[in-house]
């Protein structure tokens, strides 16, 4: 747990993968096998074993991430009620492990045998609620579920809350868990990377001509948002400043896939940033949410090309290491702003002529002053956030 293992994985360009449990029979015999699974037997000192037993895996990760974020920010993680602290959490699928167990209980022994604990944790906003209970955040509490864009949308929404005075402090981030049934379903729909006939590997080849899907991952990331004045008053060391954000929806997208509205999305991006005083020429680096999906990467590349033209800066693709979902992408954006060393984009071998985009090839990068973080989701949601390097 923590940023150091993630930073090391990005430096090496190695995605830590493990074989998903296939014993329940959900998977196709020749289907995907690997995922980025959290290797954590204990959440202590952030969460006691006794408390953890009453939570789903996703809620455990979310609460631990929230307490770790508060500790890193020099804030108390006690459960004293604080109506000025809000929670804004994203999740793509919620607790699919507990949802699976609940459905099995409905089938056998029947509805009267359902565990109330399981039911409570199957709703998508359970994880945000558990954070609020654990740290006493009794202000606004919102869960955003917009697939791949969920995490970045919470950052944009949380910054809005701070700006308009709806909250003094916001815990923003995302959480997801990998369950056997979710992994099997995504594989059956053709979303996950598959091994080729020449190699026994499942690789997320982001922006590559031979990309054939993403690698799913679990975990959680939580950030503490507050005004610059608030941070300065308590002498906090800040990671970044949210300079601007933009949100959109691609009406050409189906409920389960990416669309083809790159021209409209690019116009929305440039227009909203310009309205907030941000020129794309000031962007030093792009942290892309592309993941290895055929249509998702295509849309991402075309939006960036339409917006930047021939002046597109270096594009980092952290999901080639972190996988899709789980919060690793959101944390990677702040590591990029911190100027860590990045390996060449793993899995990238051959440029796609239609995309005309080659991600970071491993060359040394100057520490950026301003980055653009992007997330385009299946279903049409889109979000962009501009982060400035903190001088505090």
N, C-alpha and C positions, 0 to 999 in steps of 0.2 A: 504494500500500500504506500501511497505517497508519490511525489513528483520525481524523485530520484530514479526509481526503476523505469519510469516512462521516458525520462530524458536519456537514459542509457540505451533503451531500445531504439529510440530515434537516432541516436548517434551511430549505432551499429546497423540500423536498417533491418532489424530482425523482429519478426512478430512471434511472440511466445504463444504457440498453439497447443491444444490438447484434443484428444479424441472425445467426442460427445458420447454419452451413454446411449447405446443402441439396443439395450436389452428389452425394451418395451414393445418393440416391433413396429414402431411408427415409420422407420426409415425404409427407403428402397435399398435393396441389396447393394446396388452399385452407386448409391447416392453419396453426397458429401459426408465427410467424417469429422472434420476439424472445426474448431472455434477458439476464440480467445477467451479462455475461462479464467476467472479469478482463482489463484492458488492461495487460499486463505482459510486455515482451519480455526483461527481465533481472531475475534475483532477487538480483543482487549488491548489497550486500556480504554478504548473509545466506547465499548459496549460490553456489558457483562454477559456471561453465558446465560444467566437466568433470564435477563431481559431479551436476549437474542432469540430465545426459544419461542417467544410470543410474536415474532415477526417473520415475514417472508424474507427470502434471500435479498430481494430488491430493497425492502425497507431497512434491513440491516446495513446494506451498503450505503444507502442514502443517509441514514443517521450518523454512521461513522464518518462519512465525507463531510457532513455538516459540522460535526464536532471538531474534526481536523481543521476545517477552514476557519472556524472561530478561534481555535487555538493559535493558528498561524497568524491570524489578524490581531492577536493580543486581546481577544475578547473572552468573556466568561461564557462557558457552555453549560451553565446551570439551567434548571427548568423554571426559574423565577419568571412569572408572566411579564411580558413586555409587548404592549400593544403597538409600539412604534416599529417593531421588527416583523417583516413580512417574509413569506416563503413563496417562491415561484419555481416550480420544478417541472421538468419535461420528462416524458417517458413515451416510448414508441408502442410498447405492448403491455406494460405493467407486469404483474406477477403471474406469468404463465405457468410456473410450477404449481402454485396453489390453485389456480383455475383448473388445471388438469386434475389435481387431487379432488377438488370439489365435484367435478363432473363424475368422477369415479364413485364418489360417495352417493350422489344422486341416483346413479345406476344400481349400486349395491353398497349398503343395505337399503337405500331409498331416501326420500326427502326428509323423513323424520330423523335420520341418522347423520344429517349434515352437521359439520363442526362450525359453530359461529366464528371461531378464529379464522378458519379458512375463508369463509365468506367475506369477512371484514377486509381481508388483505387482497381480495380479487378485484376490488374497484380501483381504477387507475389513480385516484387521488389519495389512496391509503398512504403512500410513501411520503408525500408532502405533509399529510396529517401527522405521521409518526415523527417527522422532523420537528414540527411545531410543538408537539407534546414533549419531546426530548429536550428542547432548548428554550422552551417558554415563549416561542414566537407567536403571540396571539393577534398579530396584525393580519392584513390580507393574506389569503392562502389560495394559490391558484396552481392548477396542473394543466400543462399544455401537452397535447398529444397530436403532433403533426409529423409523425414518422421521423425521417432523417433531419428535419429542421427543428425538432422540438427543443434541443439544448440551446441553440443559438437564439431562438425566439424568446427563451426565458431571460437571456442576458439583455436583449433589447427591451422587453417588457419591464424588467426590473429597473433598468436605467430610466425608463419613462416614469415609473413610480417615484423614484428619487427626485427626478426633476420637477414633478408637479406637487411634491410634498405629500404624497399618499403614504409614504413610509420613510422613516429615518434610515433604516438599514434593511437590505433585502438579501436573503439567502437564495441564490439563483443557481441552477444547474440542471443536471439530468441523471437518470438512472435507468438501467435495463438489466435484465437477466436472461441468460440463455437456458432454455429448458429443452429437453429432448423433442417434445412435440413441436415447439416453435421452430427449432432447427430443421426438423423433418418437413414441416409445411413449407418453409421458405425454399428448401431444396426441391420439393415437388413442383413448386411454381417457377423453378428455374432461376431463382434470385441469387443462389450461392455459387461461389467459384467451384469449378469442377476440375479434376485432374485430367490431363490430356493423355493421348495414347502413347506419348513418348516419355512421360514422367509421372511419377506417383505423388504429385504434390497438388494441393489446392492453394492457389496463389491469387491474391487480388491484384491484378495487373492494371493499375489505375492509369487511365488515358491511353493504354496500349492498344494496338490494332487487334491483338488477340485476347483482349479482356473478355471474360465470360461470367462475371458475377463477383460479389463481395464475400468477405469472410466476416461472419457475425461475431460479436464480442459482448461481454457483460462488464458491469462495474458502475461506478458513480463518480461524478465530479460536482462539487459545490463551490461557488465563489461568494465572497462577501462584497456587496455593493453598498456604497455610501457616498455622500457628496464630498467634494474636495475639501470643503470647509470643515466637515465633520472629521475626516481623516486627519487633517492638519491639526485640529484642536486636540486630538488625543495622541498626536505624534506617531501616527501609523505609517509604516512603510507600504506604499501602494505598488501594485503590479502594473497597472495600466490605467488609462483614462478612456472611457467610451466617448469618442469624438462625434460619432454619428451612427445612425442605423436606418435600415430600409426594410420594408416588408412588402410582399406581393403574393398574388396567387395566379397560377397559370391555368386559365380556363380550358386550355386544350388538353390538359392531363386527365386521364381516367382516375377512378378512385384508387387504383392499385399500381399506377405506372407514372412515369415522367411524360410530360407533354413535348410540344415542339414550338413553344412560344418564346423562343430566345430573343427575338427582336423586341417584343413588348417588355420582357423582363429586363433587358439591358436598358431600355428607356426609363423604366421605373427606377432602376438602380442609380443611373446617372442623375436623373431628375431629383430624386429624394436627397441624394448626397449634396448636390449643388444647392438645394434649398437650405441645407444646414451648414453651408459654407465650406464644403469639402470638395476639392478638385481631384479627380482621379489621377492627375499628374503628380500629386503629392504622395501617392501610395508607393511604398518601397518594396512591398512583398505581399503576395496573395497566399493565404492559407485556405486551400480549397477543400470542400466537402466531398469531392469526387471519391468513389469507393471501389471502382472496378465494374460497376454496372454498365451494360451496353448503352442503354438509353439515358441513364442518369449522367454518366460521364460525357456523353455527347452533348446534352443540354448544357451542362456546366461549361464545357469548352466553348461552345458557340456563344453563350452569354458573355463570357469573358472577352472573347475576340470582338464581339459586337460593341462592347462597352469601351475597351481599351484600344482597339485597332492594332496598329503595329507597335504600340508602346506598352505592351503587356509586361509587367515585371516578372521576376522569378516566381514560379508557382510551386508551393510545397503541397504535398499530398499525404498528410499524416495517416490517413486511413489505410494506406498500404502497410502500416505497422500496427496501428491501434485497432483496426477492424471497424465495422459499422456498428453503431449504437454504443451504449456503455459509458459515454462521457470522456473517453480518451481523446477524442478529436478536440473537444472544448479545451481541455487542459493543454493540449499540444499548441494551440494558438498562443497561449501566454508564454510557453517555452520558446516559441519562435520569436516573440517580441523581446524575450530576454537575451536572445542572441546565441543560443546553444549551437553546437556543431550538428549538422544534419548529414546523414549518409545519403548517397544517391537513392532515388526512389526505388525501393525493392520491387522486383517483378516487371519493371518496365524494360522492354527489349526492342520494340519496333513501333515507330511513330505511326499514328493513324492519319493518313493524308486528309481525311475529311475534317478532322479536328484541328490540325495545324497547331498542336500544342505539345510541347515536350516538358514534362515536369522536371524539377530540380535534379541535376545530373551529378551532384556531389561536389561541385565547385565551392570554394570558401565563400561564405556570405558575410557581408558587413552587417553589423547590428542595426536593425531597422528602427527608424523613428516612428513610422506609421505603417500599419498593416490592414489589409482587408480580409475579413473572415467570411466565408460563403457557405451557405447550406441550401440546397434545392432538394425538395422531398418528392417522393412518389405521392401522387394525389394532388400536387400542384402548389403546396406551400413553398415559399421562398423567403430567405432572410439573409441580410448582409449587415455586418457590424464593422465599423472602423475603430481600431484601437490605436491609441498613441502611447508611446513609451513614457513611463512615469519619470519625472525628474526628482521626485521626493525620495 
